[in-house]
Amino acid sequence: MGELKEPNGKEGDFSQENWGNYKAKGPGGEKTIERATIFKKRIDKLPVQHWEAIMAKAEEFVVKKKRVAEEVLQTVVDSEPSAEDVEAYENALFDPMFA
C-alpha cells in the first residue's frame, strides 16, 4: 500500500530479524547492540519532501541500471565474437593434460 504500519507488541519490537539488533554479554552484563534502530528516530523525522527526493533518486538509479543492462545485453546479442576472441576462448579451455 506504500504505507508503513508497524505491528504492536512483540512483533513490533525492534529485533534481530527486523533490524539486526542482538544481545551481547560483557563484563557489565547483557547489553543490546542496536544496528539499525539507532537511525529510526532520525528517519521518522524526515519530512515528506526528503522521502520524495530519496525515492526519485532511487527510481532514477533503477531505471538507469536497467537501461544499461538492456544495452549491454543487446550488444552481446547483436555482436559476433571476433576470431581473436574465439581463439582466446579455445586456448583458455585447452588443457595439455587432456590432449
N, C-alpha and C positions, 0 to 999 in steps of 0.2 A: 504493500500500500504506500510505501515511501515514508512511513511514519514510524519512529522508534517507540515501541511500547515495552518497557522493561517489566518483567513479571514481578510480583510481590513475593515476600517471604524468602525462603531458602533459595528458590530458583532465581530470584532477582539479585541475590547477594553476589558480590564480586567473587569469582572463583578461579581456580587454575584452569578449568575448562574454558571459561569465557574470557579471562583476562590475563592468564599466565601467573597469577598470584600463587604463592605457596608459603608453607610454614617452614621455618628453619630453626633448628635447635642450636643454641650457642651458650656461652658461659653465663649470660644473663637470663637464660630461659628461652622459651619459644617466642619467635618474632615472625610477624607476617611480612613477607617480601612482596611488595607491590610492584608489578611490572607495568601494566597499562593503566591501572586505576589512578596513578599519580597524575595522569593527564585529564581524567574525567571532568573535574571541576572546571578546568580551563576550556575544555572542548564544549561543555554545556553552556558556557558564557559567550561562545562565538555568535555574533549576530547573523541573521539570515543572509545578509549580503555577502559575508565571508564564505558561508557554505555554498552559496550560488557560484561564487568565483572559484572555489575549490572544485566543485562538480563540473563547471565549464572547462577548467583546465584538464581535469581527468578525462572528460569526454574527448577533448582535442587530442590528448595523448593516445587514447584508444583508437580513435579514427585514424590518426597518423600511422600508428603501428600496423593497423590492418591494411592501410593503403600500401605501405612499404612492403609488407609481407606478400600482398597480391602482386605487386610489381616484380618482386624477386621471383615468385612462383611463375609468373608469366614469362619472364626472361629465361628461366630454366626450361620451361615447356617449349618455348619458341626456338631455342638455340640447339644446334647440333654440336656435339663435342668435337674439338679440333683433333687432328691426327696426333699432336703432341700430348693432348690430354688422354687420349686412348692409350698411347704408348706408356705414359707415366702410370696410368692405372694398371695396365698389364704388368709393368715392371714391379709395381708395388705388390702385386699378388704373386709374383714369381718367387718360389722358394726352392733353391737348388737342392735341398734335401729330398724333395719330391719329384725332381726332374727325371 
